[in-house]
Every structure is written in C-alpha cells, then in structure tokens.
Amino acid sequence: MNYSRVKYACYVTNISQALVCNLSPILFITFHNLYNISYSLLGLLVLIGFFTQLTIDLIFSFFSDKFNIPLSVKLTPMLTFVGLVVYAVFPYLFADHVYLGLVIGTVIFSASGGLAEVLISPTIAAIPSDNPDREMSKLHSIYAWGVVLVVVLGTLFLLWRGSSSWQIMSLLFALVPLFACFLFLGTKIPVLEDEEKEAVSPLSLVKDKGLWLCVLAIFLGGASECTMAQWCSGYLEQAVGIPKVLGDIFGVALFGFMLGLGRTLYAKIGKNIGRVLFFGAVGAALCYLLAAISPFPVLGLFACAFTGFCVSMLWPGSLIVGSDRFPQGGVFIFAMMAAGGDLGASVGPQIIGIVTDSVAAAPWAAELAASLSLAPEQLGMKIGMLIGMLFPLLAIFIYLRIWRGSRKKQSE
C-alpha cells in the first residue's frame, strides 16, 4: 500500500507543532505591551503547554490500548487548528478575559502537541522503508524547518503589520494544521502495533533498566535542545547586546536552521546513531561554554546557532535508539520517550531562569559583574548558560554507554 499521503500529512502536522511551540514566545512582548500581562504569567503559558503535553504523553504511555489510534492520529492537526483559533479569537470576543483565552488555546493545541509526539513518530516508523532511521530523522528535520519558518515569518509579519495584528497572524498560521487535516482525509493509517507487540505489557517494559536509560537520554537531549532554543534570543539581547530582531532572526532562526540541517544530513547520509549522539553532546557542551564565556558578540551568536547543529539528533536519535532496542514496545515506548523529552524541555529552561534571577539578585554578583564590566543580569545569564552546559555534559556519558552497547551488539 502507498502511504505517501499519510507521510506528507505527518510532515505538515510536525510543522504545525513547530508553529504552536514557538508562537507564544514570539508574542510575549506583544502580550505584555497590549494587555499588560506580567512576564510571570507569560512564562506560565509555556509551563502550561509542556505540562499538558506531558500529561498526554503519560496517558498514552499506559492506556494507549483504550484509544482508537488511527482516529487519534487524524484528529491531532484538527486539535491544533481549534487551539489556534481559540487562541486568536477569544481575546477579541472576551476582551476582559484575554489571558484565560490564551490559556484555553494553549491547552488545546498543546494537547495536540502531546498527541503528535506520541503518534506521529510511530506512524512514520510503521510505514515500510529501506532505512527507517533516516525516515525518522527526516520527520524531525521538518519540525526544525518549521521553527525557522515560524520565527522568520512571524517576526517579519509583526514588523510589517504591527503587533496589534497578531491575531491575523495566528489565524493565518492555523491554515497549516487545516491543510494537514485535508491530507489525512480518506487515508488509511498503518498499523502501529501488531498482535505480538500488544502482548508486551507496559509493566514488563518499565522494569527494564534499558528503558530508563533511553528515557534519561532523551531527557538530557530535550533539555540540551530546548534550553538553548528558548533562551538564545533573550541571551543574545541581554547578555551579548544584540538587538532583539537580529537576535530572533540570526539567533533563534539560525538555531532552527542548523537544527534542520543536522537532521536533514542524517536523513540523507547518516548512520551509527550512537556515535552521532556522543559527538553531538560533546559539541553542544563546547558551544554552551563558548556562548557563555566569549567576549565577542558575533562569536556568541554563532555558538548559540551552532548548538542547533550539535543537538539536532539528540531527541530523534534517542527515539531511534528506544524504538530499535524495544521493537515490540509500540506506542508505549514512544509515549514514554516523549514524556522524558518533554520533561527535559520544561525543566532545562526553568532551571536557567531560576539561576539567572538568583545570581542577578545576589549581592556578590553586583561586585563580580562590576569587575567584569557587566550588569548583574548579564552575569546571571552567563552563569545560567554555564549551568545549561551541564545537560549535554551529562549526556556525553549516557550516549557513550549507548554507543558502546551498539558496537558490542554489532560485533556479536
């Protein structure tokens, strides 16, 4: 059976997820200026989004057999569309309850994000292919190109039409998941679990130490990727001194470009995922270090951007390792891995924020910052970036173990 249309629908669905994951951060300043929403409440939107995704991940981890999987796959982009429409229209209809509308929209499209993480990857994995690892990398490269698209088009649209037109932009972006819904119409979703796979109980898999090694691998990979993805714009603006527009386009978008480049290259010529994960973590740790200590703005910008290339395979590569190690795990394995990745993606940036605020407010930081010709907030961000380096640094040892295990398996 030809699953080309299903594959393209999955690609567009992944672009939709890049859209909803990056839309709120682009609009934070807009919401603060137009509606006087505090930065704490705006940051809470990100946490609500990740918590929603994590909840969906855990539900599908243990109760995937209770759901109609093909229908859930097809409903994923529809949820994204509905969430974006609510996100855009609610503040217009209920001007006194803007934040409530943003929360409701975020919960709806974040639920679709959780479904996408749990279902879209195994859908691609279930489609017959000569090289399933490269197909998985191609799927995740589409997400990265979606990040570039959203950041560049979103930033340019707001510059062109003004921040008050953000709702029009959100509704235009909603056409992307609507297109994915159209592509899914009339298609047959490949079977994600056969009878043999369904016989493997989640409880038996949970007892396997190898599963938790894979979850830890994607936790550290998710933290390494999303910490830089969410902080590089603010870091480049505050700590490095690069204007926000340039920081967004040449920082966030270039990070997304390098993320997509790494995944696309692996999809074309990649092999030996254990080795790729190990050297990716080494490179990411060095990039974090260089970004934190470099006295040159341009060097700091390129260190932030090149981190995208180094971390590009840490998330999808961990998924590849997990699915290869537990071929009978089905949706459960992808759900557990998605939960680990989402947890890392939420914990990492939060830790950096806490460290940055704590250092900036500490009395000793003012003296040290003055001696280094920095503002306390700049020093806080630089130390926060050094703390962020711990995620890829710890990942080096986990990926080294995975690499050695894969080499040992090949030699047997």
Number of C-alpha atoms within 10 A of each C-alpha: 7 10 15 11 17 24 20 15 25 28 22 24 33 27 25 31 27 22 26 26 19 20 19 20 18 18 17 17 17 19 22 14 13 10 15 10 16 14 13 8 14 20 14 13 21 19 16 17 26 26 20 21 28 27 16 23 29 20 16 24 22 16 12 17 13 8 10 9 19 16 11 14 23 26 18 26 32 21 23 30 28 17 25 28 20 22 27 21 19 19 18 14 12 12 12 11 13 19 20 14 22 22 20 18 26 26 23 21 30 27 24 30 31 29 24 29 23 28 28 26 24 24 23 23 20 16 19 13 11 7 11 16 23 22 22 23 27 22 25 26 30 22 24 28 22 25 30 24 18 24 23 18 15 21 19 14 16 17 12 10 12 12 18 13 14 19 18 14 18 20 17 12 21 23 15 19 26 19 17 27 23 14 19 21 12 9 16 15 20 18 12 18 20 10 8 9 15 16 11 14 13 17 9 8 17 14 10 10 10 15 19 17 17 24 24 20 31 31 28 29 32 28 30 33 29 22 25 27 24 16 20 26 29 19 26 27 20 18 23 25 13 21 13 16 15 15 21 22 19 21 30 29 26 25 32 30 24 24 30 27 19 23 31 24 14 24 21 12 8 15 13 13 21 23 16 20 29 22 16 26 31 19 20 29 26 18 22 27 22 20 30 25 14 15 11 10 16 14 15 26 25 17 23 30 26 24 28 31 23 28 33 34 28 31 24 27 27 28 26 24 21 24 21 12 15 16 12 20 22 23 26 30 27 25 28 27 31 31 29 25 30 27 20 27 25 22 18 25 23 15 14 23 16 13 20 22 15 14 21 21 14 12 10 11 19 19 14 14 17 12 10 10 11 16 18 24 20 22 24 27 26 26 20 24 27 19 18 24 25 18 24 31 19 16 27 23 15 19 29 17 15 23 20 13 13 17 14 10 9 8 7 5
